[in-house]
Amino acid sequence: MEITNQMTEKIIILDFGSQVTQLIGRRLRELNVFCEIYPFNKVPVLGDDVKGVILSGSPCSVRDANAPQIDLSGIKGHFPLLGICYGAQYLAHKFGGKVEGSLAREYGRAMLDIVDSESLLLRGLPHRSQVWMSHGDTISALPEGAKIIASTESVENAAFSFDGEPTYAVQFHPEVFHTTEGSRILGNFAFRICGCKGDWTSASFIETTVAAIKEKVGTDKVILGLSGGVDSTVAGVLLNKAIGHNLTCIFVNNGLLRKNEYDDVLASYKDMNLNVIGVDASKDFLRELAGVTEPEAKRKIIGRLFVETFDKYARKIEGARWLAQGTIYPDVIESAGIEGIASKIKSHHNVGGLPEKMNLKVLEPLRMLFKDEVRRVGRALGIKEELVGRHPFPGPSLAVRIVGDITKEKLDVLREADDIFIKGLRNYDCTSLHLPSASDPRVEATNLYDAIWQAGVILLPVKSVGVMGDERTYENPVALRAMVSTDAMTADWFRFPYDFLAQVSNDIINKVKGVNRVVYDISSKPPATIEWE
């Protein structure tokens, strides 16, 4: 059971399978407007707290026989409504307009010209601005009662509205960075059309979430899976603020952690007034993973053992009724997908299914937050920066950074290479590069670690020839991975200074026995993922 934020207002985003639907949510959250994303075929009950509805884009065409359909009879005309790309074409197609293919396909940048400067959706925009298009179909005729409010050179009906009701549509994507006035358009929808107050802040989230936890949990005891990462740390401090001594944190050593991480994490919590128990289950995890090479199988084994370990220790805590987790919104989105339209990217051991496998109910106080929002909440709670700014680390730990089977010998090699890489990032002064901090873009990073969203080393399952001294070697290559992102839904590879790459490559090859080659992964997400498995 999740802790939902008891806000007085929100906007609902209905997802038709677009890869950038979550960006709509992020842009609204940046405006301090709370929103939730639901699959188009799982529309929630729309109560008085819903101020408006947005229809997302989609890889589908409204002209296809199997195109996603939605009943808008209880939405259109009853709630402010904004259709984006597919959403706009669906509104035109569904209510008597005409959508055709091969007329005016537009992909990439286009210039938007305002036709109706009095439109609430476009109020305050310059007469001409850049937008981002991504559509093969186009709206050739509007429904009766609809009017053009903006056009591009190629598409006359680039934006339109319905007379007498707060229904708007745009064929471009206001949520993406390349639409220069996108935030203002979404802000106009949220504030001028939906009447949102924009009062969803870190402080309000803490206040309402603490109250909701107290109400839901009561005097029950809660066990939290603590990992040392940002998400579980913030969840722990938030829960501690709500229920105090009724929270017990358990940190499991699964044998797959980074060098010295188990001891370092336990030490970092000593002055935070958290009740933390360390559990060394490394032998159990390594035994179960022996010989397993398939990535999803690794995740499932680690998830199962994670649950079993917690269940074992939960039985020792009298009155324990809840298992708390640091699940955040990207975990939920990536683990869901829309059947037949948007694919599930991966499974997470902390998303879904746990209540059936253990004797505890699940509590997820951060489930509706993106990573940068979690960090802002952490800072508002007074958590020290070294924990708030820590890079994300995968739940399955180093198991998904060793391609192939897991052995102690491989883990030892990877830990040493990874330690050199991470320390190198922390020690490299980048003030002259004027890079924004990954955890807080409002300030400049002082070292490469702070400028990067997530970094790590991957041990590859191949061997290559090398020469060390007068001897020929035949050892493993490792791949460096460093990404910049805001929420891990999309990410780009970091452009390292060449002197850093030269130094870290030299250090790894000279100091880590078993490695004779270092490569750098320069693929972005999409099409790649951040982790290799």
SVG drawing of the C-alpha trace seen along z (x, -y; Angstrom):
<svg xmlns="http://www.w3.org/2000/svg" viewBox="-20 -39 80 61">
<polyline fill="none" stroke="black" stroke-width="0.4" points="0.0,0.0 1.4,-3.4 1.3,-6.6 -0.5,-9.0 0.0,-12.7 -3.2,-14.3 -3.1,-17.4 -6.1,-19.6 -5.4,-19.8 -3.8,-17.8 -3.7,-17.3 -4.2,-13.8 -2.0,-12.8 -3.4,-10.0 -0.6,-8.1 -1.1,-6.7 2.4,-5.2 4.6,-8.2 8.3,-7.9 8.1,-11.4 4.9,-11.3 6.8,-11.6 8.3,-14.9 4.8,-16.4 4.7,-15.4 8.1,-16.8 7.4,-20.2 4.2,-20.5 6.0,-19.5 8.7,-22.1 5.8,-24.6 4.8,-23.3 1.7,-21.6 1.1,-18.1 0.2,-15.6 -0.2,-11.8 0.3,-9.7 -2.1,-6.8 -2.4,-4.5 -5.2,-5.6 -7.1,-2.4 -7.0,-2.8 -8.6,-6.2 -9.0,-6.9 -12.2,-8.3 -11.9,-12.0 -12.9,-13.8 -13.0,-17.4 -9.2,-17.4 -8.7,-17.0 -8.3,-20.4 -7.5,-19.2 -6.6,-16.3 -3.9,-16.0 -3.9,-13.4 -0.3,-12.4 1.3,-11.6 1.6,-8.0 3.5,-6.0 0.1,-5.0 -2.0,-6.6 -5.6,-7.5 -6.4,-6.1 -5.3,-2.6 -8.0,0.0 -6.3,0.9 -5.5,-2.7 -5.9,-3.3 -9.4,-4.6 -10.8,-6.4 -14.3,-7.4 -14.1,-11.2 -17.8,-11.7 -17.1,-12.3 -14.0,-14.4 -14.4,-16.7 -16.5,-19.7 -16.5,-18.7 -12.7,-19.2 -10.1,-21.4 -8.6,-19.2 -5.3,-19.5 -4.5,-17.1 -0.8,-16.8 0.2,-15.3 -1.7,-12.0 -4.0,-13.5 -4.7,-16.5 -5.3,-14.2 -7.6,-12.0 -9.7,-15.0 -10.0,-16.1 -10.7,-12.5 -13.2,-11.6 -15.3,-14.7 -15.8,-15.1 -12.6,-16.5 -10.3,-14.8 -6.8,-13.3 -4.8,-12.3 -1.4,-10.7 1.4,-11.8 0.1,-15.4 2.5,-17.3 4.7,-15.2 6.8,-17.1 9.7,-15.9 12.0,-18.2 12.0,-21.9 9.3,-24.1 8.3,-27.8 4.9,-28.3 2.9,-31.5 0.2,-32.6 -3.2,-33.1 -5.3,-33.9 -3.2,-35.9 -6.2,-36.1 -6.2,-32.3 -5.6,-31.5 -3.3,-28.6 -1.0,-30.9 -1.3,-34.1 2.0,-35.9 3.8,-33.9 5.8,-35.8 4.1,-35.9 6.7,-33.4 8.5,-30.7 10.2,-27.4 8.3,-24.1 9.2,-20.5 7.1,-18.3 7.0,-14.6 4.0,-13.4 3.4,-11.5 -0.3,-12.3 -1.8,-15.7 -5.1,-17.3 -6.5,-18.5 -9.9,-19.6 -11.1,-20.7 -14.3,-19.5 -17.3,-21.7 -17.0,-24.3 -13.2,-24.2 -10.9,-27.1 -7.3,-27.5 -5.2,-29.3 -1.7,-28.7 -0.1,-27.4 3.3,-26.4 4.4,-26.9 3.6,-23.2 0.7,-22.6 -2.3,-25.0 -4.0,-23.3 -0.9,-23.2 -3.0,-24.3 -6.8,-24.7 -9.5,-25.1 -13.2,-24.3 -15.6,-27.1 -17.5,-27.4 -15.4,-24.8 -11.8,-24.6 -10.6,-22.1 -7.3,-22.7 -5.0,-20.8 -1.5,-21.1 0.1,-18.9 3.6,-19.7 5.3,-18.7 5.3,-21.5 7.0,-19.2 10.3,-18.8 13.3,-21.1 13.3,-22.2 9.9,-23.8 11.2,-27.1 7.9,-28.3 6.7,-24.9 6.8,-25.6 4.7,-28.7 2.2,-26.8 1.8,-24.2 1.8,-26.9 -1.0,-28.7 -3.0,-25.4 -2.3,-24.7 -2.9,-28.2 -5.1,-30.2 -7.3,-27.3 -7.3,-24.8 -7.0,-27.3 -4.2,-25.5 -2.5,-27.4 1.0,-26.0 1.5,-25.3 3.0,-21.8 6.5,-22.2 9.0,-20.1 7.7,-21.6 4.1,-20.8 5.0,-17.3 6.7,-16.6 3.8,-18.0 1.1,-16.1 3.1,-12.9 4.1,-12.8 0.4,-13.3 -0.7,-10.5 1.9,-8.1 0.8,-8.7 -2.8,-8.1 -2.1,-5.0 0.5,-3.3 -0.8,-4.3 1.2,-2.5 2.3,0.3 6.0,0.9 7.7,0.3 10.8,2.0 12.7,0.1 15.0,1.5 18.0,-0.9 20.6,-0.9 22.6,-4.0 21.2,-5.6 19.3,-8.9 15.8,-7.3 16.0,-5.0 17.8,-7.6 15.1,-10.2 12.4,-7.6 14.0,-6.7 14.3,-10.3 10.7,-11.0 9.3,-7.9 11.4,-8.7 9.8,-12.1 6.4,-10.5 6.7,-7.5 10.1,-7.8 11.1,-4.7 8.5,-2.5 10.8,-2.5 13.5,0.1 15.9,-0.2 17.7,2.9 20.7,2.7 21.5,6.0 24.9,6.8 24.0,8.9 27.7,9.5 27.3,7.3 28.0,3.9 30.9,1.6 34.2,1.6 33.8,1.0 30.2,-0.1 28.6,2.1 30.8,0.5 30.7,-3.0 26.9,-3.1 26.4,-1.9 28.9,-4.5 27.1,-7.3 23.8,-6.7 25.3,-6.8 24.5,-10.5 21.0,-10.5 19.0,-9.1 17.9,-6.1 17.6,-2.7 19.7,-0.7 20.4,3.1 23.1,4.5 22.6,8.0 25.3,9.8 23.6,12.2 26.3,12.1 26.9,15.9 23.2,16.6 23.1,14.2 26.3,15.4 25.3,19.0 21.9,18.5 23.5,16.5 26.2,19.0 26.1,19.9 23.2,17.5 23.8,15.4 20.4,14.1 19.9,10.5 16.3,10.8 16.9,14.0 19.6,12.2 17.1,9.5 14.4,12.0 16.8,14.0 18.1,10.9 14.5,9.6 13.4,13.0 16.3,13.1 15.7,9.5 12.1,10.4 13.1,13.5 15.8,11.8 13.4,9.0 10.7,11.5 13.1,13.4 14.1,10.3 10.6,8.9 9.5,11.9 11.9,10.9 10.4,7.4 7.2,7.6 4.4,5.5 6.0,5.1 3.3,4.7 4.9,2.7 7.8,2.9 8.9,-0.5 10.8,-1.0 12.4,-3.9 10.5,-3.3 10.2,-6.4 8.2,-7.3 10.6,-6.3 10.7,-2.8 6.9,-2.6 6.7,-4.0 9.5,-1.7 8.1,1.4 4.5,0.8 4.2,0.0 1.0,0.1 0.2,3.5 0.6,3.6 1.8,0.0 4.6,-0.9 7.0,1.9 8.1,2.6 11.8,1.6 12.8,3.7 11.6,5.2 12.6,3.8 12.8,5.9 11.1,3.1 8.1,2.6 5.0,4.7 4.2,8.2 5.7,8.1 2.6,8.4 1.9,11.9 5.4,13.1 5.8,11.8 4.0,11.1 4.3,7.4 2.3,4.6 4.3,2.3 4.7,-1.4 6.2,-3.6 6.2,-7.3 8.3,-8.5 6.4,-6.5 5.1,-9.7 8.4,-11.6 11.1,-12.0 14.7,-11.7 15.4,-15.5 12.3,-15.9 13.5,-13.3 16.7,-15.3 14.9,-18.5 12.8,-16.8 16.0,-15.4 17.5,-18.9 14.3,-20.2 14.6,-17.5 18.2,-18.6 20.0,-15.5 23.7,-16.1 24.7,-16.8 27.1,-13.8 24.0,-11.6 21.5,-13.7 23.9,-14.1 25.0,-10.5 24.7,-8.9 21.9,-6.4 22.9,-2.8 20.9,0.1 18.9,2.3 20.6,5.5 23.9,3.8 27.0,5.0 25.2,8.0 23.9,6.0 27.4,4.5 29.0,7.9 27.9,9.2 27.5,13.0 27.7,15.1 28.7,13.7 31.8,15.0 33.7,13.6 36.8,13.2 34.9,11.1 33.4,9.0 36.8,8.3 38.1,7.1 35.1,4.9 35.2,3.4 38.8,2.3 38.2,0.8 35.0,-0.9 36.7,-2.4 39.5,-3.9 36.9,-5.4 34.6,-6.9 37.5,-8.3 38.9,-9.8 35.6,-11.6 35.6,-13.0 39.2,-14.2 39.0,-15.9 38.6,-19.7 36.1,-20.8 35.4,-24.4 37.0,-25.8 34.6,-23.8 31.5,-25.6 29.4,-22.5 26.0,-22.4 25.6,-20.0 23.7,-16.9 21.8,-17.0 21.1,-20.7 21.5,-22.5 21.2,-25.9 24.8,-25.5 28.1,-24.7 29.8,-21.3 33.2,-21.5 34.2,-17.9 33.2,-15.5 31.3,-13.3 28.9,-16.1 28.5,-17.0 27.4,-13.5 24.1,-11.8 25.3,-8.2 28.6,-6.5 30.1,-3.0 32.2,-0.4 31.0,2.7 33.1,5.9 32.8,7.4 32.6,11.2 35.4,11.2 39.2,11.1 41.6,9.1 45.3,9.3 47.6,6.8 51.2,6.2 52.6,5.4 56.3,5.0 57.7,7.8 54.8,10.1 51.7,10.8 48.4,10.6 45.0,12.0 42.6,10.3 39.2,8.6 38.3,5.1 36.1,2.9 33.7,0.2 33.3,-3.1 29.7,-4.5 28.9,-8.1 25.5,-9.7 23.9,-13.1 20.1,-13.1 17.4,-14.6 15.4,-11.5 17.0,-8.5 14.0,-8.3 16.3,-9.8 20.1,-10.3 23.1,-11.3 26.7,-10.3 29.1,-12.7 31.8,-14.4 34.9,-13.8 38.1,-15.9 40.6,-13.7 43.2,-14.1 40.7,-12.5 40.0,-9.5 43.8,-9.0 44.5,-9.1 41.7,-6.8 42.4,-4.3 46.1,-4.2 45.3,-3.8 42.9,-0.9 45.1,1.0 48.2,0.6 46.5,1.3 43.7,3.8 45.0,7.3 42.8,9.0 42.1,5.8 44.2,4.8 41.8,2.6 39.5,-0.3 36.7,-1.6 34.1,-4.3 30.5,-3.8 29.1,-6.8 25.6,-5.5 22.6,-7.5 19.2,-6.5 17.3,-5.8 18.3,-3.7 20.5,-2.2 19.7,-1.9 22.0,-3.3 22.9,0.1 24.1,2.8 21.8,5.5"/>
</svg>
